[in-house]
Amino acid sequence: MTKDIIALTPKMPDPAALLAALHAGGPDLTLTTTDDDAVVHLCTAAGRPLVSVEAPLLVHTPGEAERLLGHQLTAPEPPFWWTELRASTAVPEAEDLAASVCGRLTMLLGGTAWPRQATSTAVVDTSAGTPEDVTATPASPSALPIVDVLTDSTAVVLADRPALGLTTWLSDVLRITTAADRALHIVTPPHVRLTIPLRTALSGAPNRWVIQDPDCGYYDGLSGAELTWQGGTFSTLGNGKVAQAFTNGAAPTEERQLAVAFRTLHAPDADLLLGGALEAAWRHLTGAPPTAWGTAEPVNLPWSARQLTDLARDRSPDPTHALAVGTPDRPAIATHRTTRTTTGVAEDVHLTLGYRTDEPVPLDVIESLAAELVDHHGLTTMLTTLTAAHADLTLPPHLTATSIPVAFTLGATDVGSIGLAHARRPPLALKPVELGTPSQPALHYPLGDGTEPQPWTTLQALSTHLKARSSTAR
């Protein structure tokens, strides 16, 4: 398995500090890097990976270390530098080597480490030499970062953190395994929770979140299905049974998560600024813009729609995936995907906000939010749901409540394609609200208050009604 260690330092780990820290293994070790130098791998002379070190990340976001590593952690005040190290425990000395690298970084630069006890300054290999004797060579672009088990069909990663997020490393593993037609299976103890971005990334087959429970063995952390290791991968037992730990750990909660998923479409104008709809929704629901954005967790950059747009332009025509987070006192996180389509530039946003038991959920502003997105941001569709779930926006490996639809909004273009008369008269006991202009209205369909599951049936009937006319129109 691998062992994760994170150095949180107020000063930047510059090349000199990194070389001094990496030299904890002596001069007989070699370095390899990814093509963009984002990850350095400390290897044996034979090329066997021992420790990987990600490029230090400057984190400007208050509360981000505590969100991912636990509130008992005392992190430096932002901005601080986040440096991840990963040791392969297939080699006995690797974990001690990673601890020594981390300990040297915090000794030179100040700060702290996670886990707190995982630091040392001992030299693991005392061979003679100087840091300048160590050279780095690029690794193959298709080479996997350190993983715990690699078979023809599956890459297995073992992880143990309070909240496991979509880190740069996991993003790379997922990208490379997908390109190689392999599954990514992440194995954790039962106390680990997933962040929403990682949960979303793992939701598509054949990827899995695998729980290793001491009492009932392996099970799927999202579905509860009992699993077994067979043929080089984790697969269901075939008996359809759900692990007892998955249902026994389910405890009702009065906390809530409000999710707003919407798509906007824009003409590919040279002056187009992306992220405006996301910021508008964030302001509408919290009274402030997002705090930070980035492409992985920890989310590290101060919010900037301009920088988000520049990144999307640089990556075009490929899609761009980004994340945004809020302040610690108003838990909120969003995924943002920009894609080129045949008709323009699409932004797909999934914004989730957490509300504690004593906090009201602002369902009364959803209609006005839909109106703002229709009037100013080219809204095509929006679905709002409410779920009884943890306000900290993490997912435990237990049975959780089903999200309940609160409202659905259909943009003016789709209403026009379907036909206004048909779209505003579904065979249901609900009356849509017209938004936008009288000549090109959008329709907002209130579905409920999130307390009863009946709206799913209503939404399905509404979708069938709208799709039937849309198919006829084509």
C-alpha positions as CSV (number, residue, x, y, z in Angstrom):
1,M,0.0,0.0,0.0
2,T,1.0,3.7,0.0
3,K,1.4,6.0,2.8
4,D,0.4,9.7,2.4
5,I,2.2,12.5,4.2
6,I,1.6,16.2,3.7
7,A,3.9,19.1,4.5
8,L,2.1,22.4,5.2
9,T,4.7,25.2,5.2
10,P,4.5,29.0,5.4
11,K,7.5,29.3,3.1
12,M,7.8,27.9,-0.5
13,P,9.7,24.7,-0.9
14,D,12.2,26.0,-3.4
15,P,14.5,23.7,-5.4
16,A,17.3,24.0,-2.8
17,A,15.0,23.0,0.0
18,L,13.4,20.1,-2.0
19,L,16.9,18.8,-3.0
20,A,18.1,18.9,0.6
21,A,14.9,17.1,1.7
22,L,15.1,14.5,-1.1
23,H,18.7,13.8,-0.3
24,A,17.4,12.1,2.9
25,G,17.7,8.9,0.9
26,G,21.3,9.3,0.0
27,P,22.9,9.8,-3.5
28,D,22.3,6.3,-4.7
29,L,18.6,7.1,-5.4
30,T,17.4,8.5,-8.7
31,L,14.7,11.0,-9.6
32,T,12.2,10.9,-12.4
33,T,9.6,13.5,-13.2
34,T,6.4,13.8,-15.1
35,D,6.6,15.7,-18.4
36,D,5.3,18.9,-16.8
37,D,7.4,18.4,-13.6
38,A,4.3,18.3,-11.5
39,V,5.4,15.1,-9.7
40,V,8.9,14.0,-8.7
41,H,9.5,10.3,-8.1
42,L,12.3,9.2,-5.8
43,C,13.4,5.7,-7.0
44,T,16.0,3.0,-6.4
45,A,18.9,2.8,-8.8
46,A,16.9,0.0,-10.5
47,G,14.0,2.4,-11.1
48,R,11.6,1.1,-8.4
49,P,9.4,4.0,-7.1
50,L,9.9,4.7,-3.4
51,V,8.4,8.1,-2.8
52,S,6.5,10.6,-5.1
53,V,6.5,14.3,-4.3
54,E,3.9,16.5,-5.9
55,A,4.8,20.1,-6.9
56,P,4.2,22.4,-4.0
57,L,0.7,24.1,-4.1
58,L,0.2,27.6,-2.8
59,V,-3.2,27.5,-0.9
60,H,-4.9,30.8,-0.4
61,T,-8.2,29.3,0.8
62,P,-9.1,29.6,4.5
63,G,-10.2,26.4,6.0
64,E,-9.2,24.2,3.1
65,A,-6.6,22.2,5.1
66,E,-9.1,21.6,7.9
67,R,-11.8,20.6,5.4
68,L,-9.7,17.8,4.0
69,L,-7.4,16.8,6.9
70,G,-9.6,17.3,9.9
71,H,-10.4,20.3,12.2
72,Q,-7.9,19.1,14.8
73,L,-5.1,20.1,12.4
74,T,-3.4,23.5,13.1
75,A,-2.4,24.6,9.6
76,P,-0.4,27.8,8.9
77,E,-2.4,30.9,8.1
78,P,-3.2,31.2,4.3
79,P,-1.4,31.5,2.1
80,F,0.7,28.4,2.8
81,W,2.3,25.7,0.7
82,W,0.9,22.2,0.5
83,T,3.3,19.5,-0.5
84,E,2.1,15.9,-0.8
85,L,4.4,12.9,-0.5
86,R,3.4,9.4,-1.2
87,A,5.5,6.4,0.0
88,S,5.2,2.8,-1.4
89,T,5.1,0.5,1.6
90,A,6.1,-2.4,-0.7
91,V,9.6,-1.3,0.1
92,P,10.1,-1.2,3.9
93,E,12.3,1.8,3.9
94,A,10.0,4.0,1.7
95,E,7.7,5.2,4.5
96,D,10.6,6.2,6.7
97,L,12.1,8.0,3.7
98,A,8.9,9.9,3.1
99,A,8.7,10.9,6.7
100,S,12.3,12.1,6.6
101,V,11.7,14.1,3.4
102,C,8.7,15.8,5.1
103,G,10.5,16.3,8.4
104,R,13.4,18.1,6.6
105,L,10.9,20.3,4.7
106,T,9.2,21.5,7.9
107,M,12.5,21.9,9.7
108,L,13.8,24.1,6.9
109,L,10.6,26.0,6.2
110,G,8.5,25.9,9.4
111,G,4.9,24.7,9.4
112,T,3.4,21.3,10.3
113,A,2.8,17.9,8.8
114,W,-0.1,15.5,8.4
115,P,-0.2,13.1,10.1
116,R,1.5,15.1,12.9
117,Q,3.7,12.1,14.0
118,A,4.8,11.2,10.4
119,T,8.0,13.3,10.4
120,S,11.7,12.5,10.9
121,T,15.0,14.0,9.9
122,A,17.0,10.8,9.9
123,V,19.0,9.8,6.8
124,V,17.5,6.5,5.6
125,D,20.4,5.7,3.3
126,T,23.8,7.1,4.5
127,S,25.7,6.8,1.2
128,A,28.1,9.6,0.5
129,G,27.4,12.3,-2.0
130,T,25.9,15.8,-2.4
131,P,22.4,16.9,-3.5
132,E,23.9,18.0,-6.8
133,D,24.7,14.3,-7.5
134,V,21.0,13.6,-7.9
135,T,19.5,14.2,-11.4
136,A,15.9,14.0,-12.7
137,T,14.8,12.4,-15.9
138,P,11.3,12.6,-17.4
139,A,9.0,9.6,-17.0
140,S,6.8,8.3,-19.7
141,P,3.5,10.3,-20.1
142,S,1.6,7.1,-19.8
143,A,3.4,5.9,-16.6
144,L,1.2,5.6,-13.6
145,P,2.0,7.4,-10.4
146,I,2.7,5.2,-7.4
147,V,-0.3,2.8,-6.9
148,D,-0.7,-0.1,-4.6
149,V,-1.8,-2.9,-6.9
150,L,-1.7,-2.9,-10.7
151,T,-3.3,-5.6,-12.8
152,D,-4.3,-5.9,-16.4
153,S,-7.7,-4.5,-15.6
154,T,-7.4,-2.5,-12.5
155,A,-5.3,0.0,-10.6
156,V,-5.8,-0.2,-6.8
157,V,-5.1,2.7,-4.5
158,L,-5.3,2.3,-0.7
159,A,-6.0,5.6,1.2
160,D,-6.7,6.7,4.7
161,R,-7.6,10.3,5.2
162,P,-10.4,12.0,7.1
163,A,-11.9,13.3,3.8
164,L,-10.5,11.9,0.5
165,G,-10.6,14.5,-2.2
166,L,-10.0,14.7,-5.9
167,T,-6.3,15.5,-5.6
168,T,-4.0,16.1,-8.5
169,W,-2.5,12.7,-8.0
170,L,-5.8,10.9,-8.1
171,S,-6.8,12.9,-11.1
172,D,-3.7,11.7,-12.9
173,V,-4.3,8.1,-11.9
174,L,-7.9,8.3,-13.1
175,R,-6.9,9.9,-16.4
176,I,-4.2,7.4,-17.1
177,T,-6.2,4.3,-16.1
178,T,-9.1,5.5,-18.2
179,A,-6.8,5.9,-21.2
180,A,-5.4,2.4,-20.6
181,D,-9.0,0.9,-20.3
182,R,-8.4,0.1,-16.7
183,A,-10.6,0.6,-13.6
184,L,-9.6,2.7,-10.6
185,H,-10.5,1.1,-7.3
186,I,-9.9,3.2,-4.2
187,V,-9.8,1.1,-1.0
188,T,-10.3,2.8,2.4
189,P,-11.2,2.0,6.0
190,P,-14.9,2.6,7.0
191,H,-14.2,6.0,8.7
192,V,-13.0,7.7,5.5
193,R,-15.4,10.0,3.7
194,L,-15.4,11.2,0.1
195,T,-15.7,14.8,-1.1
196,I,-18.3,15.5,-3.7
197,P,-15.8,16.0,-6.6
198,L,-14.2,12.6,-6.0
199,R,-17.5,10.9,-5.5
200,T,-18.6,12.3,-8.8
201,A,-15.4,11.2,-10.5
202,L,-15.9,7.6,-9.2
203,S,-19.6,7.3,-10.1
204,G,-19.1,5.8,-13.5
205,A,-18.3,2.1,-14.0
206,P,-15.9,0.4,-13.8
207,N,-14.4,2.7,-11.1
208,R,-15.2,1.9,-7.4
209,W,-14.9,3.1,-3.9
210,V,-14.1,-0.1,-1.9
211,I,-14.5,-0.3,1.8
212,Q,-12.4,-2.7,3.8
213,D,-14.5,-3.4,6.9
214,P,-12.9,-5.5,9.7
215,D,-16.2,-7.3,10.4
216,C,-17.8,-7.9,7.0
217,G,-14.9,-7.7,4.5
218,Y,-15.1,-5.6,1.3
219,Y,-18.1,-3.7,0.1
220,D,-18.9,-0.9,-2.4
221,G,-19.0,2.5,-0.5
222,L,-21.6,3.9,-2.9
223,S,-24.0,1.0,-3.4
224,G,-23.2,-1.2,-0.4
225,A,-22.8,-4.3,-2.6
226,E,-20.6,-7.0,-1.1
227,L,-17.3,-7.4,-3.1
228,T,-14.6,-9.9,-3.5
229,W,-11.1,-9.7,-5.1
230,Q,-11.2,-12.1,-8.0
231,G,-9.3,-12.1,-11.3
232,G,-7.3,-9.0,-10.5
233,T,-10.2,-6.8,-9.7
234,F,-12.9,-6.1,-7.1
235,S,-16.3,-7.5,-8.3
236,T,-19.7,-8.2,-6.7
237,L,-20.4,-11.6,-5.2
238,G,-23.4,-12.1,-7.5
239,N,-25.8,-12.7,-4.7
240,G,-27.2,-9.2,-4.7
241,K,-26.5,-8.8,-1.0
242,V,-25.8,-5.4,0.6
243,A,-23.2,-5.4,3.4
244,Q,-24.6,-5.1,6.8
245,A,-22.1,-2.3,7.7
246,F,-23.5,-0.2,4.8
247,T,-27.0,-0.2,6.3
248,N,-26.1,-0.4,10.0
249,G,-24.0,2.8,9.7
250,A,-26.9,4.8,8.3
251,A,-28.1,7.3,10.8
252,P,-30.8,9.8,10.0
253,T,-29.7,13.5,10.0
254,E,-31.6,16.8,10.1
255,E,-28.8,18.5,8.2
256,R,-29.4,19.2,4.5
257,Q,-27.6,19.6,1.2
258,L,-29.1,21.8,-1.4
259,A,-27.9,21.0,-4.9
260,V,-28.4,23.2,-8.0
261,A,-27.3,21.6,-11.3
262,F,-27.6,23.7,-14.4
263,R,-26.3,24.2,-17.9
264,T,-25.7,27.5,-19.7
265,L,-24.9,28.0,-23.4
266,H,-23.1,31.0,-24.9
267,A,-22.1,32.1,-28.4
268,P,-18.3,31.6,-28.9
269,D,-17.6,35.3,-28.6
270,A,-14.0,36.5,-28.2
271,D,-15.1,38.6,-25.2
272,L,-16.9,35.7,-23.5
273,L,-16.2,35.5,-19.7
274,L,-16.8,32.1,-18.2
275,G,-17.9,31.5,-14.6
276,G,-20.5,34.3,-14.5
277,A,-23.4,31.9,-14.0
278,L,-21.6,30.1,-11.2
279,E,-20.7,33.3,-9.5
280,A,-24.3,34.6,-9.9
281,A,-25.8,31.4,-8.4
282,W,-23.3,31.5,-5.5
283,R,-24.1,35.2,-4.7
284,H,-27.8,34.5,-5.0
285,L,-27.7,31.6,-2.5
286,T,-25.0,32.9,-0.1
287,G,-24.7,36.6,-0.6
288,A,-21.0,36.4,-1.7
289,P,-19.0,35.0,-4.6
290,P,-17.0,31.7,-4.4
291,T,-13.9,32.0,-2.2
292,A,-11.5,29.9,-4.4
293,W,-11.2,27.8,-7.5
294,G,-8.8,25.3,-8.9
295,T,-8.6,22.1,-10.9
296,A,-8.1,19.7,-8.0
297,E,-8.4,19.5,-4.2
298,P,-7.2,21.3,-2.2
299,V,-8.9,24.1,-4.1
300,N,-6.2,26.8,-3.9
301,L,-6.6,29.9,-6.0
302,P,-8.6,33.0,-5.2
303,W,-11.8,33.1,-7.2
304,S,-11.3,34.6,-10.7
305,A,-13.6,34.3,-13.6
306,R,-10.9,35.7,-15.8
307,Q,-8.4,33.0,-14.9
308,L,-11.0,30.3,-15.3
309,T,-11.7,31.6,-18.8
310,D,-8.0,31.8,-19.7
311,L,-7.6,28.2,-18.6
312,A,-10.5,27.1,-20.7
313,R,-9.2,29.0,-23.8
314,D,-5.8,27.3,-23.3
315,R,-7.3,23.9,-23.2
316,S,-9.9,24.3,-26.0
317,P,-11.2,22.4,-27.8
318,D,-10.7,19.9,-25.0
319,P,-13.1,20.2,-22.1
320,T,-12.0,22.0,-18.9
321,H,-12.9,20.7,-15.4
322,A,-12.7,23.1,-12.5
323,L,-13.8,23.2,-8.8
324,A,-14.9,26.1,-6.6
325,V,-15.4,26.3,-2.8
326,G,-16.9,28.7,-0.3
327,T,-16.0,29.9,3.2
328,P,-15.8,27.6,6.2
329,D,-19.0,29.1,7.7
330,R,-21.0,28.5,4.6
331,P,-20.0,25.0,3.2
332,A,-20.3,25.1,-0.5
333,I,-18.6,23.3,-3.4
334,A,-19.1,23.2,-7.1
335,T,-17.9,21.4,-10.1
336,H,-17.6,23.4,-13.4
337,R,-17.2,21.9,-16.8
338,T,-16.7,23.9,-20.0
339,T,-17.2,22.3,-23.4
340,R,-17.4,23.4,-27.0
341,T,-20.6,22.3,-28.7
342,T,-21.9,22.6,-32.2
343,T,-23.9,25.7,-31.1
344,G,-21.5,27.4,-28.8
345,V,-19.8,27.1,-25.4
346,A,-21.5,25.2,-22.7
347,E,-21.0,25.5,-19.0
348,D,-22.2,22.6,-16.7
349,V,-22.3,23.5,-13.1
350,H,-23.2,21.4,-10.0
351,L,-23.3,23.6,-6.9
352,T,-23.9,22.0,-3.5
353,L,-24.4,23.9,-0.2
354,G,-24.6,22.4,3.3
355,Y,-27.0,23.5,6.0
356,R,-26.8,22.6,9.6
357,T,-29.9,21.5,11.6
358,D,-30.6,25.0,12.9
359,E,-30.2,26.7,9.5
360,P,-33.1,27.3,7.1
361,V,-32.6,26.2,3.5
362,P,-33.4,29.1,1.1
363,L,-35.8,27.3,-1.2
364,D,-37.8,30.6,-1.6
365,V,-35.0,32.1,-3.8
366,I,-34.7,29.2,-6.3
367,E,-37.3,30.8,-8.6
368,S,-35.6,34.2,-8.6
369,L,-32.2,32.4,-9.2
370,A,-33.7,30.7,-12.2
371,A,-35.0,34.0,-13.5
372,E,-31.5,35.6,-13.1
373,L,-29.8,32.8,-15.0
374,V,-32.4,32.9,-17.8
375,D,-32.2,36.7,-18.1
376,H,-28.4,37.1,-18.0
377,H,-26.6,33.8,-18.5
378,G,-28.2,31.7,-21.2
379,L,-29.7,29.0,-19.0
380,T,-30.8,25.9,-20.8
381,T,-31.8,23.6,-17.9
382,M,-31.7,23.7,-14.1
383,L,-32.6,21.0,-11.6
384,T,-32.7,21.8,-7.9
385,T,-32.7,19.0,-5.3
386,L,-32.6,18.7,-1.5
387,T,-31.1,15.8,0.5
388,A,-30.9,14.9,4.1
389,A,-27.1,14.7,4.3
390,H,-24.1,16.0,6.1
391,A,-23.7,19.8,6.0
392,D,-19.9,19.4,5.6
393,L,-20.5,18.0,2.1
394,T,-18.7,14.7,2.6
395,L,-20.1,11.3,1.8
396,P,-19.8,8.4,4.3
397,P,-19.7,4.8,3.1
398,H,-23.2,4.2,4.5
399,L,-26.7,4.2,3.1
400,T,-27.8,7.8,2.6
401,A,-31.1,9.5,1.9
402,T,-32.2,10.0,-1.7
403,S,-32.1,13.5,-3.1
404,I,-35.6,14.9,-3.7
405,P,-36.4,17.3,-6.6
406,V,-37.5,20.8,-5.6
407,A,-37.8,22.5,-9.0
408,F,-36.9,22.1,-12.7
409,T,-36.3,25.0,-15.1
410,L,-36.4,24.8,-18.9
411,G,-34.7,27.5,-20.9
412,A,-36.3,29.6,-23.6
413,T,-34.6,27.8,-26.5
414,D,-35.9,24.4,-25.5
415,V,-39.3,25.8,-24.7
416,G,-39.4,27.2,-28.2
417,S,-38.4,23.9,-29.7
418,I,-41.0,22.0,-27.8
419,G,-43.7,24.6,-28.1
420,L,-44.9,26.9,-25.4
421,A,-48.5,25.5,-25.3
422,H,-47.3,22.0,-24.9
423,A,-44.5,22.7,-22.4
424,R,-46.7,24.7,-20.0
425,R,-49.5,22.2,-19.9
426,P,-48.0,18.9,-18.6
427,P,-50.6,16.3,-17.5
428,L,-49.8,17.1,-13.8
429,A,-51.1,19.1,-11.0
430,L,-48.5,21.8,-11.3
431,K,-48.4,25.2,-13.0
432,P,-45.1,26.4,-14.4
433,V,-44.0,30.0,-14.0
434,E,-43.0,31.9,-17.1
435,L,-39.6,33.6,-16.9
436,G,-37.7,35.7,-19.3
437,T,-39.4,37.7,-22.0
438,P,-43.0,37.2,-23.1
439,S,-41.9,36.5,-26.7
440,Q,-39.3,33.9,-25.7
441,P,-40.3,32.6,-22.2
442,A,-38.5,30.0,-20.1
443,L,-40.6,27.8,-17.8
444,H,-39.9,27.1,-14.1
445,Y,-41.7,24.1,-12.7
446,P,-42.0,24.0,-8.8
447,L,-42.0,20.3,-7.7
448,G,-42.1,20.4,-3.9
449,D,-40.4,21.4,-0.7
450,G,-38.0,18.4,-0.5
451,T,-39.8,16.6,2.3
452,E,-41.6,13.9,0.3
453,P,-40.2,11.5,-2.5
454,Q,-43.3,12.0,-4.8
455,P,-41.6,14.7,-6.9
456,W,-39.4,12.1,-8.5
457,T,-42.5,10.6,-10.1
458,T,-43.7,14.0,-11.1
459,L,-40.3,14.9,-12.6
460,Q,-40.2,11.7,-14.6
461,A,-43.7,12.3,-15.9
462,L,-42.8,15.9,-16.8
463,S,-39.6,14.7,-18.6
464,T,-41.6,12.1,-20.6
465,H,-44.1,14.8,-21.6
466,L,-41.5,17.3,-22.7
467,K,-39.3,14.6,-24.5
468,A,-42.4,13.3,-26.4
469,R,-43.0,16.7,-28.0
470,S,-39.3,17.3,-28.6
471,S,-39.0,14.0,-30.5
472,T,-42.0,14.8,-32.6
473,A,-40.6,18.3,-33.4
474,R,-37.4,16.8,-34.7
